[in-house]
């Protein structure tokens, strides 16, 4: 159980770092169209990586069916949330509100953690 929690935390941290990198990229670049496309791709990749990691964890842990089911549900939730987040980011970029975007990200992370805690 503890190991699982630690793994989850690591994954979340990685995602956060990715998000920060994306933000930095956006800050650096000025062209709007380019930024939107890059963000889209990066977010997609992050979501995929997170899901893959979760799957790997499931494979590694020879646990009972119930726990695996829970894990799958959490992964799905995370995916959906990430997608929503991406859409929000797109909207924010249209409006050019960096601070708002960052705030949204923070909220997202908090929500994800909550979900994880609930499931565990």
Biopython code that builds the backbone (N, CA, C, O; Angstrom):
import numpy as np
from Bio.PDB.StructureBuilder import StructureBuilder

atoms = [
    (1, "UNK", "N", (0.841, -1.200, 0.000)),
    (1, "UNK", "CA", (0.000, 0.000, 0.000)),
    (1, "UNK", "C", (0.879, 1.255, 0.000)),
    (1, "UNK", "O", (0.675, 2.166, -0.802)),
    (2, "UNK", "N", (1.828, 1.288, 0.881)),
    (2, "UNK", "CA", (2.735, 2.427, 0.985)),
    (2, "UNK", "C", (3.501, 2.623, -0.316)),
    (2, "UNK", "O", (3.682, 3.743, -0.793)),
    (3, "UNK", "N", (3.941, 1.508, -0.872)),
    (3, "UNK", "CA", (4.679, 1.532, -2.119)),
    (3, "UNK", "C", (3.828, 2.156, -3.226)),
    (3, "UNK", "O", (4.300, 2.994, -3.995)),
    (4, "UNK", "N", (2.576, 1.735, -3.288)),
    (4, "UNK", "CA", (1.636, 2.230, -4.271)),
    (4, "UNK", "C", (1.492, 3.749, -4.155)),
    (4, "UNK", "O", (1.543, 4.469, -5.152)),
    (5, "UNK", "N", (1.316, 4.213, -2.938)),
    (5, "UNK", "CA", (1.161, 5.636, -2.653)),
    (5, "UNK", "C", (2.377, 6.404, -3.139)),
    (5, "UNK", "O", (2.257, 7.453, -3.771)),
    (6, "UNK", "N", (3.536, 5.870, -2.837)),
    (6, "UNK", "CA", (4.793, 6.500, -3.231)),
    (6, "UNK", "C", (4.880, 6.625, -4.753)),
    (6, "UNK", "O", (5.286, 7.657, -5.288)),
    (7, "UNK", "N", (4.488, 5.553, -5.427)),
    (7, "UNK", "CA", (4.497, 5.516, -6.883)),
    (7, "UNK", "C", (3.599, 6.607, -7.453)),
    (7, "UNK", "O", (3.971, 7.340, -8.369)),
    (8, "UNK", "N", (2.405, 6.684, -6.879)),
    (8, "UNK", "CA", (1.420, 7.686, -7.300)),
    (8, "UNK", "C", (1.999, 9.091, -7.154)),
    (8, "UNK", "O", (1.898, 9.916, -8.061)),
    (9, "UNK", "N", (2.597, 9.343, -6.012)),
    (9, "UNK", "CA", (3.203, 10.647, -5.722)),
    (9, "UNK", "C", (4.253, 10.990, -6.780)),
    (9, "UNK", "O", (4.294, 12.104, -7.302)),
    (10, "UNK", "N", (5.097, 10.007, -7.080)),
    (10, "UNK", "CA", (6.156, 10.186, -8.082)),
    (10, "UNK", "C", (5.560, 10.582, -9.424)),
    (10, "UNK", "O", (6.021, 11.520, -10.075)),
    (11, "UNK", "N", (4.523, 9.844, -9.824)),
    (11, "UNK", "CA", (3.838, 10.109, -11.093)),
    (11, "UNK", "C", (3.310, 11.538, -11.130)),
    (11, "UNK", "O", (3.511, 12.261, -12.106)),
    (12, "UNK", "N", (2.633, 11.933, -10.058)),
    (12, "UNK", "CA", (2.063, 13.282, -9.951)),
    (12, "UNK", "C", (3.154, 14.341, -10.096)),
    (12, "UNK", "O", (2.989, 15.329, -10.811)),
    (13, "UNK", "N", (4.266, 14.116, -9.407)),
    (13, "UNK", "CA", (5.399, 15.050, -9.452)),
    (13, "UNK", "C", (5.905, 15.209, -10.887)),
    (13, "UNK", "O", (6.159, 16.317, -11.360)),
    (14, "UNK", "N", (6.041, 14.070, -11.561)),
    (14, "UNK", "CA", (6.506, 14.075, -12.952)),
    (14, "UNK", "C", (5.572, 14.912, -13.822)),
    (14, "UNK", "O", (6.012, 15.743, -14.616)),
    (15, "UNK", "N", (4.279, 14.672, -13.651)),
    (15, "UNK", "CA", (3.265, 15.408, -14.413)),
    (15, "UNK", "C", (3.386, 16.908, -14.165)),
    (15, "UNK", "O", (3.359, 17.710, -15.099)),
    (16, "UNK", "N", (3.520, 17.271, -12.897)),
    (16, "UNK", "CA", (3.656, 18.684, -12.509)),
    (16, "UNK", "C", (4.867, 19.304, -13.210)),
    (16, "UNK", "O", (4.789, 20.405, -13.756)),
    (17, "UNK", "N", (5.982, 18.578, -13.183)),
    (17, "UNK", "CA", (7.201, 19.055, -13.816)),
    (17, "UNK", "C", (6.984, 19.289, -15.306)),
    (17, "UNK", "O", (7.440, 20.286, -15.867)),
    (18, "UNK", "N", (6.283, 18.355, -15.930)),
    (18, "UNK", "CA", (5.958, 18.463, -17.346)),
    (18, "UNK", "C", (5.160, 19.730, -17.611)),
    (18, "UNK", "O", (5.436, 20.477, -18.550)),
    (19, "UNK", "N", (4.161, 19.953, -16.757)),
    (19, "UNK", "CA", (3.302, 21.132, -16.880)),
    (19, "UNK", "C", (4.127, 22.402, -16.769)),
    (19, "UNK", "O", (3.945, 23.340, -17.545)),
    (20, "UNK", "N", (5.023, 22.428, -15.816)),
    (20, "UNK", "CA", (5.879, 23.588, -15.603)),
    (20, "UNK", "C", (6.748, 23.846, -16.839)),
    (20, "UNK", "O", (6.937, 24.988, -17.258)),
    (21, "UNK", "N", (7.262, 22.769, -17.400)),
    (21, "UNK", "CA", (8.076, 22.868, -18.602)),
    (21, "UNK", "C", (7.277, 23.487, -19.738)),
    (21, "UNK", "O", (7.766, 24.344, -20.474)),
    (22, "UNK", "N", (6.032, 23.032, -19.860)),
    (22, "UNK", "CA", (5.124, 23.557, -20.883)),
    (22, "UNK", "C", (4.941, 25.055, -20.687)),
    (22, "UNK", "O", (5.023, 25.830, -21.640)),
    (23, "UNK", "N", (4.693, 25.452, -19.447)),
    (23, "UNK", "CA", (4.486, 26.872, -19.110)),
    (23, "UNK", "C", (5.713, 27.680, -19.519)),
    (23, "UNK", "O", (5.598, 28.743, -20.128)),
    (24, "UNK", "N", (6.876, 27.165, -19.177)),
    (24, "UNK", "CA", (8.129, 27.839, -19.507)),
    (24, "UNK", "C", (8.256, 28.026, -21.020)),
    (24, "UNK", "O", (8.642, 29.089, -21.504)),
    (25, "UNK", "N", (7.925, 26.974, -21.739)),
    (25, "UNK", "CA", (7.970, 27.016, -23.199)),
    (25, "UNK", "C", (7.066, 28.114, -23.731)),
    (25, "UNK", "O", (7.439, 28.872, -24.626)),
    (26, "UNK", "N", (5.881, 28.181, -23.168)),
    (26, "UNK", "CA", (4.902, 29.178, -23.593)),
    (26, "UNK", "C", (5.415, 30.582, -23.302)),
    (26, "UNK", "O", (5.243, 31.500, -24.104)),
    (27, "UNK", "N", (6.040, 30.731, -22.151)),
    (27, "UNK", "CA", (6.586, 32.020, -21.759)),
    (27, "UNK", "C", (7.651, 32.457, -22.768)),
    (27, "UNK", "O", (7.704, 33.611, -23.195)),
    (28, "UNK", "N", (8.493, 31.489, -23.129)),
    (28, "UNK", "CA", (9.598, 31.782, -24.031)),
    (28, "UNK", "C", (9.084, 32.196, -25.412)),
    (28, "UNK", "O", (9.529, 33.186, -25.993)),
    (29, "UNK", "N", (8.126, 31.399, -25.919)),
    (29, "UNK", "CA", (7.629, 31.678, -27.268)),
    (29, "UNK", "C", (6.534, 32.721, -27.257)),
    (29, "UNK", "O", (5.789, 32.863, -26.287)),
    (30, "UNK", "N", (6.454, 33.452, -28.364)),
    (30, "UNK", "CA", (5.476, 34.533, -28.452)),
    (30, "UNK", "C", (4.344, 34.194, -29.431)),
    (30, "UNK", "O", (3.231, 34.704, -29.304)),
    (31, "UNK", "N", (4.635, 33.340, -30.394)),
    (31, "UNK", "CA", (3.630, 33.001, -31.408)),
    (31, "UNK", "C", (2.515, 32.193, -30.778)),
    (31, "UNK", "O", (2.765, 31.197, -30.100)),
    (32, "UNK", "N", (1.309, 32.615, -30.997)),
    (32, "UNK", "CA", (0.155, 31.996, -30.348)),
    (32, "UNK", "C", (-0.166, 30.609, -30.916)),
    (32, "UNK", "O", (-0.341, 29.655, -30.159)),
    (33, "UNK", "N", (-0.241, 30.500, -32.208)),
    (33, "UNK", "CA", (-0.633, 29.243, -32.853)),
    (33, "UNK", "C", (0.308, 28.105, -32.467)),
    (33, "UNK", "O", (-0.117, 27.017, -32.079)),
    (34, "UNK", "N", (1.595, 28.395, -32.589)),
    (34, "UNK", "CA", (2.626, 27.405, -32.255)),
    (34, "UNK", "C", (2.444, 26.895, -30.827)),
    (34, "UNK", "O", (2.437, 25.692, -30.569)),
    (35, "UNK", "N", (2.297, 27.842, -29.920)),
    (35, "UNK", "CA", (2.174, 27.506, -28.498)),
    (35, "UNK", "C", (1.000, 26.564, -28.265)),
    (35, "UNK", "O", (1.130, 25.557, -27.570)),
    (36, "UNK", "N", (-0.136, 26.894, -28.847)),
    (36, "UNK", "CA", (-1.336, 26.075, -28.651)),
    (36, "UNK", "C", (-1.074, 24.638, -29.093)),
    (36, "UNK", "O", (-1.394, 23.692, -28.374)),
    (37, "UNK", "N", (-0.502, 24.486, -30.257)),
    (37, "UNK", "CA", (-0.228, 23.148, -30.794)),
    (37, "UNK", "C", (0.734, 22.379, -29.877)),
    (37, "UNK", "O", (0.506, 21.213, -29.554)),
    (38, "UNK", "N", (1.797, 23.047, -29.472)),
    (38, "UNK", "CA", (2.801, 22.405, -28.604)),
    (38, "UNK", "C", (2.173, 21.943, -27.300)),
    (38, "UNK", "O", (2.424, 20.834, -26.829)),
    (39, "UNK", "N", (1.349, 22.819, -26.722)),
    (39, "UNK", "CA", (0.705, 22.486, -25.452)),
    (39, "UNK", "C", (-0.182, 21.271, -25.619)),
    (39, "UNK", "O", (-0.181, 20.365, -24.785)),
    (40, "UNK", "N", (-0.929, 21.258, -26.690)),
    (40, "UNK", "CA", (-1.835, 20.139, -26.976)),
    (40, "UNK", "C", (-1.052, 18.836, -27.005)),
    (40, "UNK", "O", (-1.408, 17.869, -26.332)),
    (41, "UNK", "N", (0.009, 18.822, -27.785)),
    (41, "UNK", "CA", (0.822, 17.611, -27.952)),
    (41, "UNK", "C", (1.435, 17.172, -26.619)),
    (41, "UNK", "O", (1.393, 15.996, -26.258)),
    (42, "UNK", "N", (1.997, 18.126, -25.909)),
    (42, "UNK", "CA", (2.653, 17.827, -24.634)),
    (42, "UNK", "C", (1.678, 17.252, -23.623)),
    (42, "UNK", "O", (1.978, 16.276, -22.936)),
    (43, "UNK", "N", (0.500, 17.872, -23.540)),
    (43, "UNK", "CA", (-0.523, 17.396, -22.596)),
    (43, "UNK", "C", (-0.931, 15.972, -22.934)),
    (43, "UNK", "O", (-1.068, 15.120, -22.056)),
    (44, "UNK", "N", (-1.121, 15.735, -24.218)),
    (44, "UNK", "CA", (-1.510, 14.409, -24.684)),
    (44, "UNK", "C", (-0.463, 13.377, -24.275)),
    (44, "UNK", "O", (-0.789, 12.309, -23.757)),
    (45, "UNK", "N", (0.791, 13.719, -24.517)),
    (45, "UNK", "CA", (1.899, 12.816, -24.178)),
    (45, "UNK", "C", (1.937, 12.529, -22.680)),
    (45, "UNK", "O", (2.133, 11.390, -22.257)),
    (46, "UNK", "N", (1.747, 13.572, -21.894)),
    (46, "UNK", "CA", (1.761, 13.418, -20.428)),
    (46, "UNK", "C", (0.667, 12.468, -19.981)),
    (46, "UNK", "O", (0.898, 11.577, -19.163)),
    (47, "UNK", "N", (-0.528, 12.665, -20.525)),
    (47, "UNK", "CA", (-1.669, 11.799, -20.174)),
    (47, "UNK", "C", (-1.336, 10.355, -20.497)),
    (47, "UNK", "O", (-1.544, 9.455, -19.683)),
    (48, "UNK", "N", (-0.818, 10.149, -21.694)),
    (48, "UNK", "CA", (-0.478, 8.798, -22.148)),
    (48, "UNK", "C", (0.549, 8.158, -21.218)),
    (48, "UNK", "O", (0.405, 7.005, -20.810)),
    (49, "UNK", "N", (1.586, 8.927, -20.892)),
    (49, "UNK", "CA", (2.653, 8.420, -20.021)),
    (49, "UNK", "C", (2.111, 8.023, -18.653)),
    (49, "UNK", "O", (2.456, 6.968, -18.119)),
    (50, "UNK", "N", (1.266, 8.872, -18.096)),
    (50, "UNK", "CA", (0.682, 8.598, -16.778)),
    (50, "UNK", "C", (-0.108, 7.297, -16.805)),
    (50, "UNK", "O", (0.028, 6.445, -15.928)),
    (51, "UNK", "N", (-0.939, 7.168, -17.837)),
    (51, "UNK", "CA", (-1.758, 5.961, -17.969)),
    (51, "UNK", "C", (-0.879, 4.724, -18.096)),
    (51, "UNK", "O", (-1.138, 3.692, -17.476)),
    (52, "UNK", "N", (0.166, 4.847, -18.915)),
    (52, "UNK", "CA", (1.076, 3.739, -19.140)),
    (52, "UNK", "C", (1.735, 3.309, -17.827)),
    (52, "UNK", "O", (1.850, 2.119, -17.531)),
    (53, "UNK", "N", (2.163, 4.306, -17.049)),
    (53, "UNK", "CA", (2.809, 4.046, -15.760)),
    (53, "UNK", "C", (1.855, 3.288, -14.838)),
    (53, "UNK", "O", (2.234, 2.329, -14.167)),
    (54, "UNK", "N", (0.604, 3.751, -14.829)),
    (54, "UNK", "CA", (-0.414, 3.108, -14.002)),
    (54, "UNK", "C", (-0.586, 1.644, -14.394)),
    (54, "UNK", "O", (-0.653, 0.750, -13.551)),
    (55, "UNK", "N", (-0.653, 1.437, -15.703)),
    (55, "UNK", "CA", (-0.817, 0.079, -16.231)),
    (55, "UNK", "C", (0.362, -0.801, -15.802)),
    (55, "UNK", "O", (0.191, -1.947, -15.387)),
    (56, "UNK", "N", (1.545, -0.231, -15.916)),
    (56, "UNK", "CA", (2.767, -0.942, -15.553)),
    (56, "UNK", "C", (2.725, -1.335, -14.077)),
    (56, "UNK", "O", (3.078, -2.453, -13.703)),
    (57, "UNK", "N", (2.286, -0.391, -13.254)),
    (57, "UNK", "CA", (2.158, -0.621, -11.818)),
    (57, "UNK", "C", (1.234, -1.795, -11.554)),
    (57, "UNK", "O", (1.526, -2.674, -10.742)),
    (58, "UNK", "N", (0.102, -1.788, -12.267)),
    (58, "UNK", "CA", (-0.886, -2.853, -12.119)),
    (58, "UNK", "C", (-0.279, -4.194, -12.479)),
    (58, "UNK", "O", (-0.472, -5.193, -11.786)),
    (59, "UNK", "N", (0.461, -4.193, -13.579)),
    (59, "UNK", "CA", (1.091, -5.426, -14.049)),
    (59, "UNK", "C", (2.095, -5.942, -13.012)),
    (59, "UNK", "O", (2.146, -7.133, -12.703)),
    (60, "UNK", "N", (2.882, -5.014, -12.494)),
    (60, "UNK", "CA", (3.916, -5.348, -11.521)),
    (60, "UNK", "C", (3.317, -5.945, -10.246)),
    (60, "UNK", "O", (3.782, -6.965, -9.738)),
    (61, "UNK", "N", (2.281, -5.284, -9.747)),
    (61, "UNK", "CA", (1.654, -5.742, -8.511)),
    (61, "UNK", "C", (0.669, -6.856, -8.815)),
    (61, "UNK", "O", (-0.335, -6.638, -9.492)),
    (62, "UNK", "N", (0.955, -8.033, -8.320)),
    (62, "UNK", "CA", (0.031, -9.156, -8.521)),
    (62, "UNK", "C", (-1.037, -9.084, -7.428)),
    (62, "UNK", "O", (-1.074, -9.898, -6.505)),
    (63, "UNK", "N", (-1.882, -8.100, -7.567)),
    (63, "UNK", "CA", (-2.900, -7.852, -6.537)),
    (63, "UNK", "C", (-4.215, -8.519, -6.895)),
    (63, "UNK", "O", (-4.331, -9.185, -7.924)),
    (64, "UNK", "N", (-5.196, -8.331, -6.039)),
    (64, "UNK", "CA", (-6.532, -8.885, -6.261)),
    (64, "UNK", "C", (-7.249, -8.090, -7.344)),
    (64, "UNK", "O", (-6.820, -6.994, -7.706)),
    (65, "UNK", "N", (-8.312, -8.632, -7.847)),
    (65, "UNK", "CA", (-9.069, -8.017, -8.940)),
    (65, "UNK", "C", (-9.671, -6.675, -8.532)),
    (65, "UNK", "O", (-9.672, -5.728, -9.318)),
    (66, "UNK", "N", (-10.173, -6.593, -7.326)),
    (66, "UNK", "CA", (-10.840, -5.386, -6.839)),
    (66, "UNK", "C", (-9.907, -4.169, -6.888)),
    (66, "UNK", "O", (-10.276, -3.105, -7.385)),
    (67, "UNK", "N", (-8.701, -4.350, -6.365)),
    (67, "UNK", "CA", (-7.719, -3.254, -6.341)),
    (67, "UNK", "C", (-7.369, -2.804, -7.757)),
    (67, "UNK", "O", (-7.261, -1.611, -8.039)),
    (68, "UNK", "N", (-7.196, -3.779, -8.631)),
    (68, "UNK", "CA", (-6.860, -3.473, -10.024)),
    (68, "UNK", "C", (-7.973, -2.668, -10.674)),
    (68, "UNK", "O", (-7.724, -1.717, -11.415)),
    (69, "UNK", "N", (-9.188, -3.062, -10.388)),
    (69, "UNK", "CA", (-10.359, -2.361, -10.905)),
    (69, "UNK", "C", (-10.360, -0.911, -10.437)),
    (69, "UNK", "O", (-10.596, 0.014, -11.213)),
    (70, "UNK", "N", (-10.092, -0.742, -9.157)),
    (70, "UNK", "CA", (-10.020, 0.601, -8.576)),
    (70, "UNK", "C", (-8.969, 1.430, -9.299)),
    (70, "UNK", "O", (-9.206, 2.586, -9.650)),
    (71, "UNK", "N", (-7.826, 0.836, -9.513)),
    (71, "UNK", "CA", (-6.720, 1.511, -10.190)),
    (71, "UNK", "C", (-7.129, 1.952, -11.589)),
    (71, "UNK", "O", (-6.849, 3.075, -12.008)),
    (72, "UNK", "N", (-7.790, 1.055, -12.298)),
    (72, "UNK", "CA", (-8.242, 1.367, -13.656)),
    (72, "UNK", "C", (-9.203, 2.555, -13.646)),
    (72, "UNK", "O", (-9.101, 3.465, -14.469)),
    (73, "UNK", "N", (-10.124, 2.524, -12.709)),
    (73, "UNK", "CA", (-11.092, 3.612, -12.574)),
    (73, "UNK", "C", (-10.374, 4.941, -12.332)),
    (73, "UNK", "O", (-10.707, 5.961, -12.934)),
    (74, "UNK", "N", (-9.396, 4.906, -11.449)),
    (74, "UNK", "CA", (-8.617, 6.119, -11.136)),
    (74, "UNK", "C", (-7.907, 6.633, -12.380)),
    (74, "UNK", "O", (-7.872, 7.836, -12.639)),
    (75, "UNK", "N", (-7.342, 5.703, -13.146)),
    (75, "UNK", "CA", (-6.632, 6.089, -14.368)),
    (75, "UNK", "C", (-7.579, 6.776, -15.338)),
    (75, "UNK", "O", (-7.235, 7.785, -15.954)),
    (76, "UNK", "N", (-8.761, 6.224, -15.465)),
    (76, "UNK", "CA", (-9.777, 6.785, -16.357)),
    (76, "UNK", "C", (-10.151, 8.199, -15.911)),
    (76, "UNK", "O", (-10.245, 9.122, -16.720)),
    (77, "UNK", "N", (-10.360, 8.338, -14.615)),
    (77, "UNK", "CA", (-10.702, 9.642, -14.027)),
    (77, "UNK", "C", (-9.605, 10.652, -14.335)),
    (77, "UNK", "O", (-9.875, 11.779, -14.752)),
    (78, "UNK", "N", (-8.363, 10.229, -14.122)),
    (78, "UNK", "CA", (-7.213, 11.083, -14.365)),
    (78, "UNK", "C", (-7.166, 11.523, -15.817)),
    (78, "UNK", "O", (-6.913, 12.689, -16.120)),
    (79, "UNK", "N", (-7.410, 10.578, -16.707)),
    (79, "UNK", "CA", (-7.416, 10.859, -18.145)),
    (79, "UNK", "C", (-8.455, 11.920, -18.483)),
    (79, "UNK", "O", (-8.172, 12.899, -19.174)),
    (80, "UNK", "N", (-9.644, 11.700, -17.986)),
    (80, "UNK", "CA", (-10.739, 12.646, -18.243)),
    (80, "UNK", "C", (-10.394, 14.036, -17.715)),
    (80, "UNK", "O", (-10.602, 15.042, -18.394)),
    (81, "UNK", "N", (-9.868, 14.074, -16.502)),
    (81, "UNK", "CA", (-9.495, 15.335, -15.867)),
    (81, "UNK", "C", (-8.422, 16.050, -16.669)),
    (81, "UNK", "O", (-8.459, 17.268, -16.841)),
    (82, "UNK", "N", (-7.467, 15.272, -17.157)),
    (82, "UNK", "CA", (-6.387, 15.825, -17.959)),
    (82, "UNK", "C", (-6.936, 16.448, -19.235)),
    (82, "UNK", "O", (-6.518, 17.531, -19.643)),
    (83, "UNK", "N", (-7.858, 15.762, -19.845)),
    (83, "UNK", "CA", (-8.489, 16.254, -21.068)),
    (83, "UNK", "C", (-9.197, 17.578, -20.802)),
    (83, "UNK", "O", (-9.064, 18.542, -21.555)),
    (84, "UNK", "N", (-9.943, 17.591, -19.718)),
    (84, "UNK", "CA", (-10.652, 18.805, -19.318)),
    (84, "UNK", "C", (-9.671, 19.948, -19.104)),
    (84, "UNK", "O", (-9.895, 21.088, -19.513)),
    (85, "UNK", "N", (-8.576, 19.590, -18.445)),
    (85, "UNK", "CA", (-7.523, 20.542, -18.145)),
    (85, "UNK", "C", (-6.961, 21.134, -19.428)),
    (85, "UNK", "O", (-6.736, 22.340, -19.526)),
    (86, "UNK", "N", (-6.741, 20.274, -20.399)),
    (86, "UNK", "CA", (-6.200, 20.684, -21.687)),
    (86, "UNK", "C", (-7.127, 21.705, -22.344)),
    (86, "UNK", "O", (-6.684, 22.742, -22.838)),
    (87, "UNK", "N", (-8.394, 21.397, -22.339)),
    (87, "UNK", "CA", (-9.396, 22.288, -22.925)),
    (87, "UNK", "C", (-9.374, 23.649, -22.233)),
    (87, "UNK", "O", (-9.419, 24.697, -22.878)),
    (88, "UNK", "N", (-9.304, 23.603, -20.919)),
    (88, "UNK", "CA", (-9.255, 24.830, -20.111)),
    (88, "UNK", "C", (-8.031, 25.652, -20.490)),
    (88, "UNK", "O", (-8.102, 26.872, -20.643)),
    (89, "UNK", "N", (-6.912, 24.961, -20.636)),
    (89, "UNK", "CA", (-5.665, 25.623, -20.995)),
    (89, "UNK", "C", (-5.798, 26.314, -22.341)),
    (89, "UNK", "O", (-5.333, 27.439, -22.524)),
    (90, "UNK", "N", (-6.435, 25.633, -23.275)),
    (90, "UNK", "CA", (-6.658, 26.199, -24.606)),
    (90, "UNK", "C", (-7.458, 27.495, -24.492)),
    (90, "UNK", "O", (-7.121, 28.515, -25.094)),
    (91, "UNK", "N", (-8.515, 27.422, -23.711)),
    (91, "UNK", "CA", (-9.383, 28.578, -23.484)),
    (91, "UNK", "C", (-8.588, 29.731, -22.895)),
    (91, "UNK", "O", (-8.699, 30.872, -23.343)),
    (92, "UNK", "N", (-7.785, 29.419, -21.885)),
    (92, "UNK", "CA", (-6.986, 30.424, -21.199)),
    (92, "UNK", "C", (-5.992, 31.069, -22.168)),
    (92, "UNK", "O", (-5.759, 32.277, -22.132)),
    (93, "UNK", "N", (-5.427, 30.252, -23.011)),
    (93, "UNK", "CA", (-4.455, 30.773, -23.968)),
    (93, "UNK", "C", (-5.111, 31.753, -24.920)),
    (93, "UNK", "O", (-4.516, 32.759, -25.306)),
    (94, "UNK", "N", (-6.316, 31.454, -25.285)),
    (94, "UNK", "CA", (-7.066, 32.361, -26.153)),
    (94, "UNK", "C", (-7.185, 33.723, -25.470)),
    (94, "UNK", "O", (-7.080, 34.773, -26.102)),
    (95, "UNK", "N", (-7.406, 33.667, -24.176)),
    (95, "UNK", "CA", (-7.542, 34.902, -23.397)),
    (95, "UNK", "C", (-6.200, 35.450, -22.923)),
    (95, "UNK", "O", (-6.103, 36.594, -22.478)),
    (96, "UNK", "N", (-5.177, 34.621, -23.025)),
    (96, "UNK", "CA", (-3.823, 35.016, -22.610)),
    (96, "UNK", "C", (-3.745, 35.315, -21.105)),
    (96, "UNK", "O", (-3.245, 36.361, -20.694)),
    (97, "UNK", "N", (-4.234, 34.402, -20.320)),
    (97, "UNK", "CA", (-4.180, 34.564, -18.852)),
    (97, "UNK", "C", (-3.270, 33.494, -18.282)),
    (97, "UNK", "O", (-3.704, 32.370, -18.032)),
    (98, "UNK", "N", (-2.025, 33.837, -18.077)),
    (98, "UNK", "CA", (-1.046, 32.892, -17.582)),
    (98, "UNK", "C", (-1.318, 32.492, -16.139)),
    (98, "UNK", "O", (-1.291, 31.311, -15.793)),
    (99, "UNK", "N", (-1.576, 33.476, -15.315)),
    (99, "UNK", "CA", (-1.802, 33.239, -13.898)),
    (99, "UNK", "C", (-3.004, 32.315, -13.692)),
    (99, "UNK", "O", (-2.975, 31.397, -12.872)),
    (100, "UNK", "N", (-4.039, 32.582, -14.450)),
    (100, "UNK", "CA", (-5.266, 31.792, -14.370)),
    (100, "UNK", "C", (-4.956, 30.338, -14.709)),
    (100, "UNK", "O", (-5.433, 29.421, -14.041)),
    (101, "UNK", "N", (-4.164, 30.138, -15.737)),
    (101, "UNK", "CA", (-3.797, 28.808, -16.186)),
    (101, "UNK", "C", (-3.073, 28.041, -15.080)),
    (101, "UNK", "O", (-3.382, 26.883, -14.798)),
    (102, "UNK", "N", (-2.112, 28.710, -14.469)),
    (102, "UNK", "CA", (-1.317, 28.106, -13.393)),
    (102, "UNK", "C", (-2.231, 27.705, -12.237)),
    (102, "UNK", "O", (-2.101, 26.621, -11.669)),
    (103, "UNK", "N", (-3.151, 28.598, -11.904)),
    (103, "UNK", "CA", (-4.100, 28.338, -10.821)),
    (103, "UNK", "C", (-4.918, 27.092, -11.135)),
    (103, "UNK", "O", (-5.137, 26.238, -10.275)),
    (104, "UNK", "N", (-5.366, 27.007, -12.388)),
    (104, "UNK", "CA", (-6.159, 25.864, -12.838)),
    (104, "UNK", "C", (-5.366, 24.571, -12.668)),
    (104, "UNK", "O", (-5.892, 23.551, -12.221)),
    (105, "UNK", "N", (-4.093, 24.641, -13.036)),
    (105, "UNK", "CA", (-3.214, 23.485, -12.921)),
    (105, "UNK", "C", (-3.124, 23.011, -11.477)),
    (105, "UNK", "O", (-3.223, 21.819, -11.186)),
    (106, "UNK", "N", (-2.932, 23.980, -10.576)),
    (106, "UNK", "CA", (-2.818, 23.664, -9.157)),
    (106, "UNK", "C", (-4.072, 22.949, -8.665)),
    (106, "UNK", "O", (-4.004, 21.941, -7.962)),
    (107, "UNK", "N", (-5.218, 23.505, -9.057)),
    (107, "UNK", "CA", (-6.506, 22.937, -8.673)),
    (107, "UNK", "C", (-6.605, 21.500, -9.156)),
    (107, "UNK", "O", (-7.047, 20.607, -8.434)),
    (108, "UNK", "N", (-6.177, 21.301, -10.411)),
    (108, "UNK", "CA", (-6.221, 19.990, -11.043)),
    (108, "UNK", "C", (-5.434, 18.972, -10.233)),
    (108, "UNK", "O", (-5.910, 17.874, -9.941)),
    (109, "UNK", "N", (-4.209, 19.369, -9.877)),
    (109, "UNK", "CA", (-3.335, 18.476, -9.132)),
    (109, "UNK", "C", (-3.966, 18.087, -7.791)),
    (109, "UNK", "O", (-3.944, 16.926, -7.384)),
    (110, "UNK", "N", (-4.523, 19.085, -7.128)),
    (110, "UNK", "CA", (-5.160, 18.862, -5.836)),
    (110, "UNK", "C", (-6.295, 17.854, -5.973)),
    (110, "UNK", "O", (-6.431, 16.932, -5.169)),
    (111, "UNK", "N", (-7.098, 18.049, -7.003)),
    (111, "UNK", "CA", (-8.237, 17.174, -7.257)),
    (111, "UNK", "C", (-7.783, 15.746, -7.512)),
    (111, "UNK", "O", (-8.376, 14.787, -7.019)),
    (112, "UNK", "N", (-6.719, 15.630, -8.294)),
    (112, "UNK", "CA", (-6.174, 14.317, -8.623)),
    (112, "UNK", "C", (-5.743, 13.578, -7.350)),
    (112, "UNK", "O", (-6.036, 12.397, -7.160)),
    (113, "UNK", "N", (-5.036, 14.318, -6.488)),
    (113, "UNK", "CA", (-4.555, 13.756, -5.232)),
    (113, "UNK", "C", (-5.734, 13.270, -4.378)),
    (113, "UNK", "O", (-5.696, 12.195, -3.781)),
    (114, "UNK", "N", (-6.772, 14.095, -4.345)),
    (114, "UNK", "CA", (-7.973, 13.778, -3.578)),
    (114, "UNK", "C", (-8.567, 12.458, -4.063)),
    (114, "UNK", "O", (-8.923, 11.576, -3.281)),
    (115, "UNK", "N", (-8.657, 12.365, -5.392)),
    (115, "UNK", "CA", (-9.218, 11.167, -6.012)),
    (115, "UNK", "C", (-8.429, 9.936, -5.582)),
    (115, "UNK", "O", (-8.993, 8.914, -5.193)),
    (116, "UNK", "N", (-7.112, 10.067, -5.666)),
    (116, "UNK", "CA", (-6.229, 8.968, -5.314)),
    (116, "UNK", "C", (-6.447, 8.527, -3.872)),
    (116, "UNK", "O", (-6.547, 7.337, -3.573)),
    (117, "UNK", "N", (-6.519, 9.516, -2.991)),
    (117, "UNK", "CA", (-6.691, 9.249, -1.568)),
    (117, "UNK", "C", (-7.999, 8.494, -1.338)),
    (117, "UNK", "O", (-8.055, 7.528, -0.577)),
    (118, "UNK", "N", (-9.035, 8.956, -2.009)),
    (118, "UNK", "CA", (-10.354, 8.352, -1.881)),
    (118, "UNK", "C", (-10.310, 6.877, -2.266)),
    (118, "UNK", "O", (-10.857, 6.014, -1.579)),
    (119, "UNK", "N", (-9.648, 6.623, -3.374)),
    (119, "UNK", "CA", (-9.591, 5.253, -3.887)),
    (119, "UNK", "C", (-8.752, 4.350, -2.985)),
    (119, "UNK", "O", (-9.127, 3.213, -2.699)),
    (120, "UNK", "N", (-7.611, 4.878, -2.544)),
    (120, "UNK", "CA", (-6.725, 4.079, -1.695)),
    (120, "UNK", "C", (-7.321, 3.811, -0.354)),
    (120, "UNK", "O", (-6.699, 3.151, 0.478)),
]
sb = StructureBuilder()
sb.init_structure("model")
sb.init_model(0)
sb.init_chain("A")
sb.init_seg("    ")
for serial, (resi, resn, name, xyz) in enumerate(atoms, 1):
    if name == "N":
        sb.init_residue(resn, " ", resi, " ")
    sb.init_atom(name, np.array(xyz, "f"), 0.0, 1.0, " ", f" {name:<3s}", serial, name[0])
structure = sb.get_structure()
